[in-house]
Amino acid sequence: MERIAFIGLGTMGVPMAANLARAGYAVQSYDARGNGTHASVRHAAEGADVLITMLPDGDAVREVVLEALPALEPGALVIDMSSADPAGTRALAVALSAKQISLVDAPVSGALPKAKDATLALMVGGNAADVARARPVLEKLGTQIFHCGALGAGHAVKALNNYLGAAGTLAGFEALLVARAFGLEPQPMLDAINASTGRNWTTERKIPLQVLTGAFASGFKLALMTKDVGIAAGLAKDLGVETPYLRETLRLWREAQKKLKRDADHTEIFHYLAKLRAAPARRKPVRKRAGSA
């Protein structure tokens, strides 16, 4: 039986670690808030065959993995399931390779319900042998596993996926605001859109379940969405790809992050957009015709 060190027991990490334990793995967990089975990262990593990280960003991942490194034996496998910068992932792999420790990036999509029932979609990066070794573990967490390419590919695809999700969220929420201003009832509009080509995750899930109910509790923070869009923008910039729509999407999310509370759910960007709509429109001055009084 493989022993797994699981670092990061946040919204997604708790059910993911529980699913691994339920599958028969010996799970040694740590979380900075103190709700893990072990008192430190290094203690949790002792004797582990696999180290899984589920943390807010790549900086946190690097700090944790390097802290765990002295406790990991050569041949151990690190699986980073966080959303992180692909360049940082590849840099971390260099540090690990000196001790003959492999790294796979496998960020997730599907939010809390799919984390709970182990039906997440996993975007995986790494060499074929390492991914094959990670697969039995990943199969206990998700039902759709996509090997996207070399190390860092999973993180790149995740950032691009969340950029598309962030842009779609803005578009869906703006459409709702326009519909309301026109006097439309939201549900018939959504029914029509969701039977048509304009449907997306926002029209199908976020608007009916989060906005119209007033819940604004998807479980995914606005700060994390902003961070992921920033990773996508940074990737485009480093590759020399001009992306004006991506830049504008990032600007709006960053502005909303400044205006809303620190721990705001990402769906609360609706409030930011609604306030933009409430701003009075500028009217151009009417020019008087020549000779008029």
C-alpha angles and dihedrals in degrees: 000000000000119000115224127200108206116195119190121042101192129131093305100027097062097060092037093055090045091054091052091050090047089053090059103262120137100241121200109187139190133183128177089232090063101247098118130099093250133053099227143019092248093049091050091049096053111116093358120147091194130030116200122192123197103175139144099258148350095270091059090047093052092048093050096044093049089049090052095044098090090055096049120091123224109274095037119135126226117204114191109200095172125104105258146152111280092220091056090049092055092047090053090051090060091056091048096047091065086069094039093252118143128218131209125181114216112164117181140228130194105073128234101321092057092043088056096050095036095242099123123143110238125204107202133197127184143083117306096253094051093046090050089053092048095046099084089055094044091050089064089059105038144020098211114058118177120189097208100180142277125355110306094027092104092053091047092052091045091053091049091047091052091046088056089046092049093049091047090050091055092046094048094048092047090051090053092051092050091047092052092048088053090052098251123150107239100225099057089046091051092047090055095045093046089055090049141060096273096067120119139156090282096055092041100043119000100051098044097037103034111020105034091043092046090232100124088181109121091144094240115105124229090230091059093049090050091049092052093049087050090054090052091049091048091050091052092048093049090050093048094243115148109226113170094166091051090050092051091047090053092048092055094048092048092049091050090049089057093049102042130066118282097251096040118152111244091244088064088079081089088075090053092050092046091055090051088055090050092058109106114254118242115247121212113236113255111244116225116233117245111272095016120130 
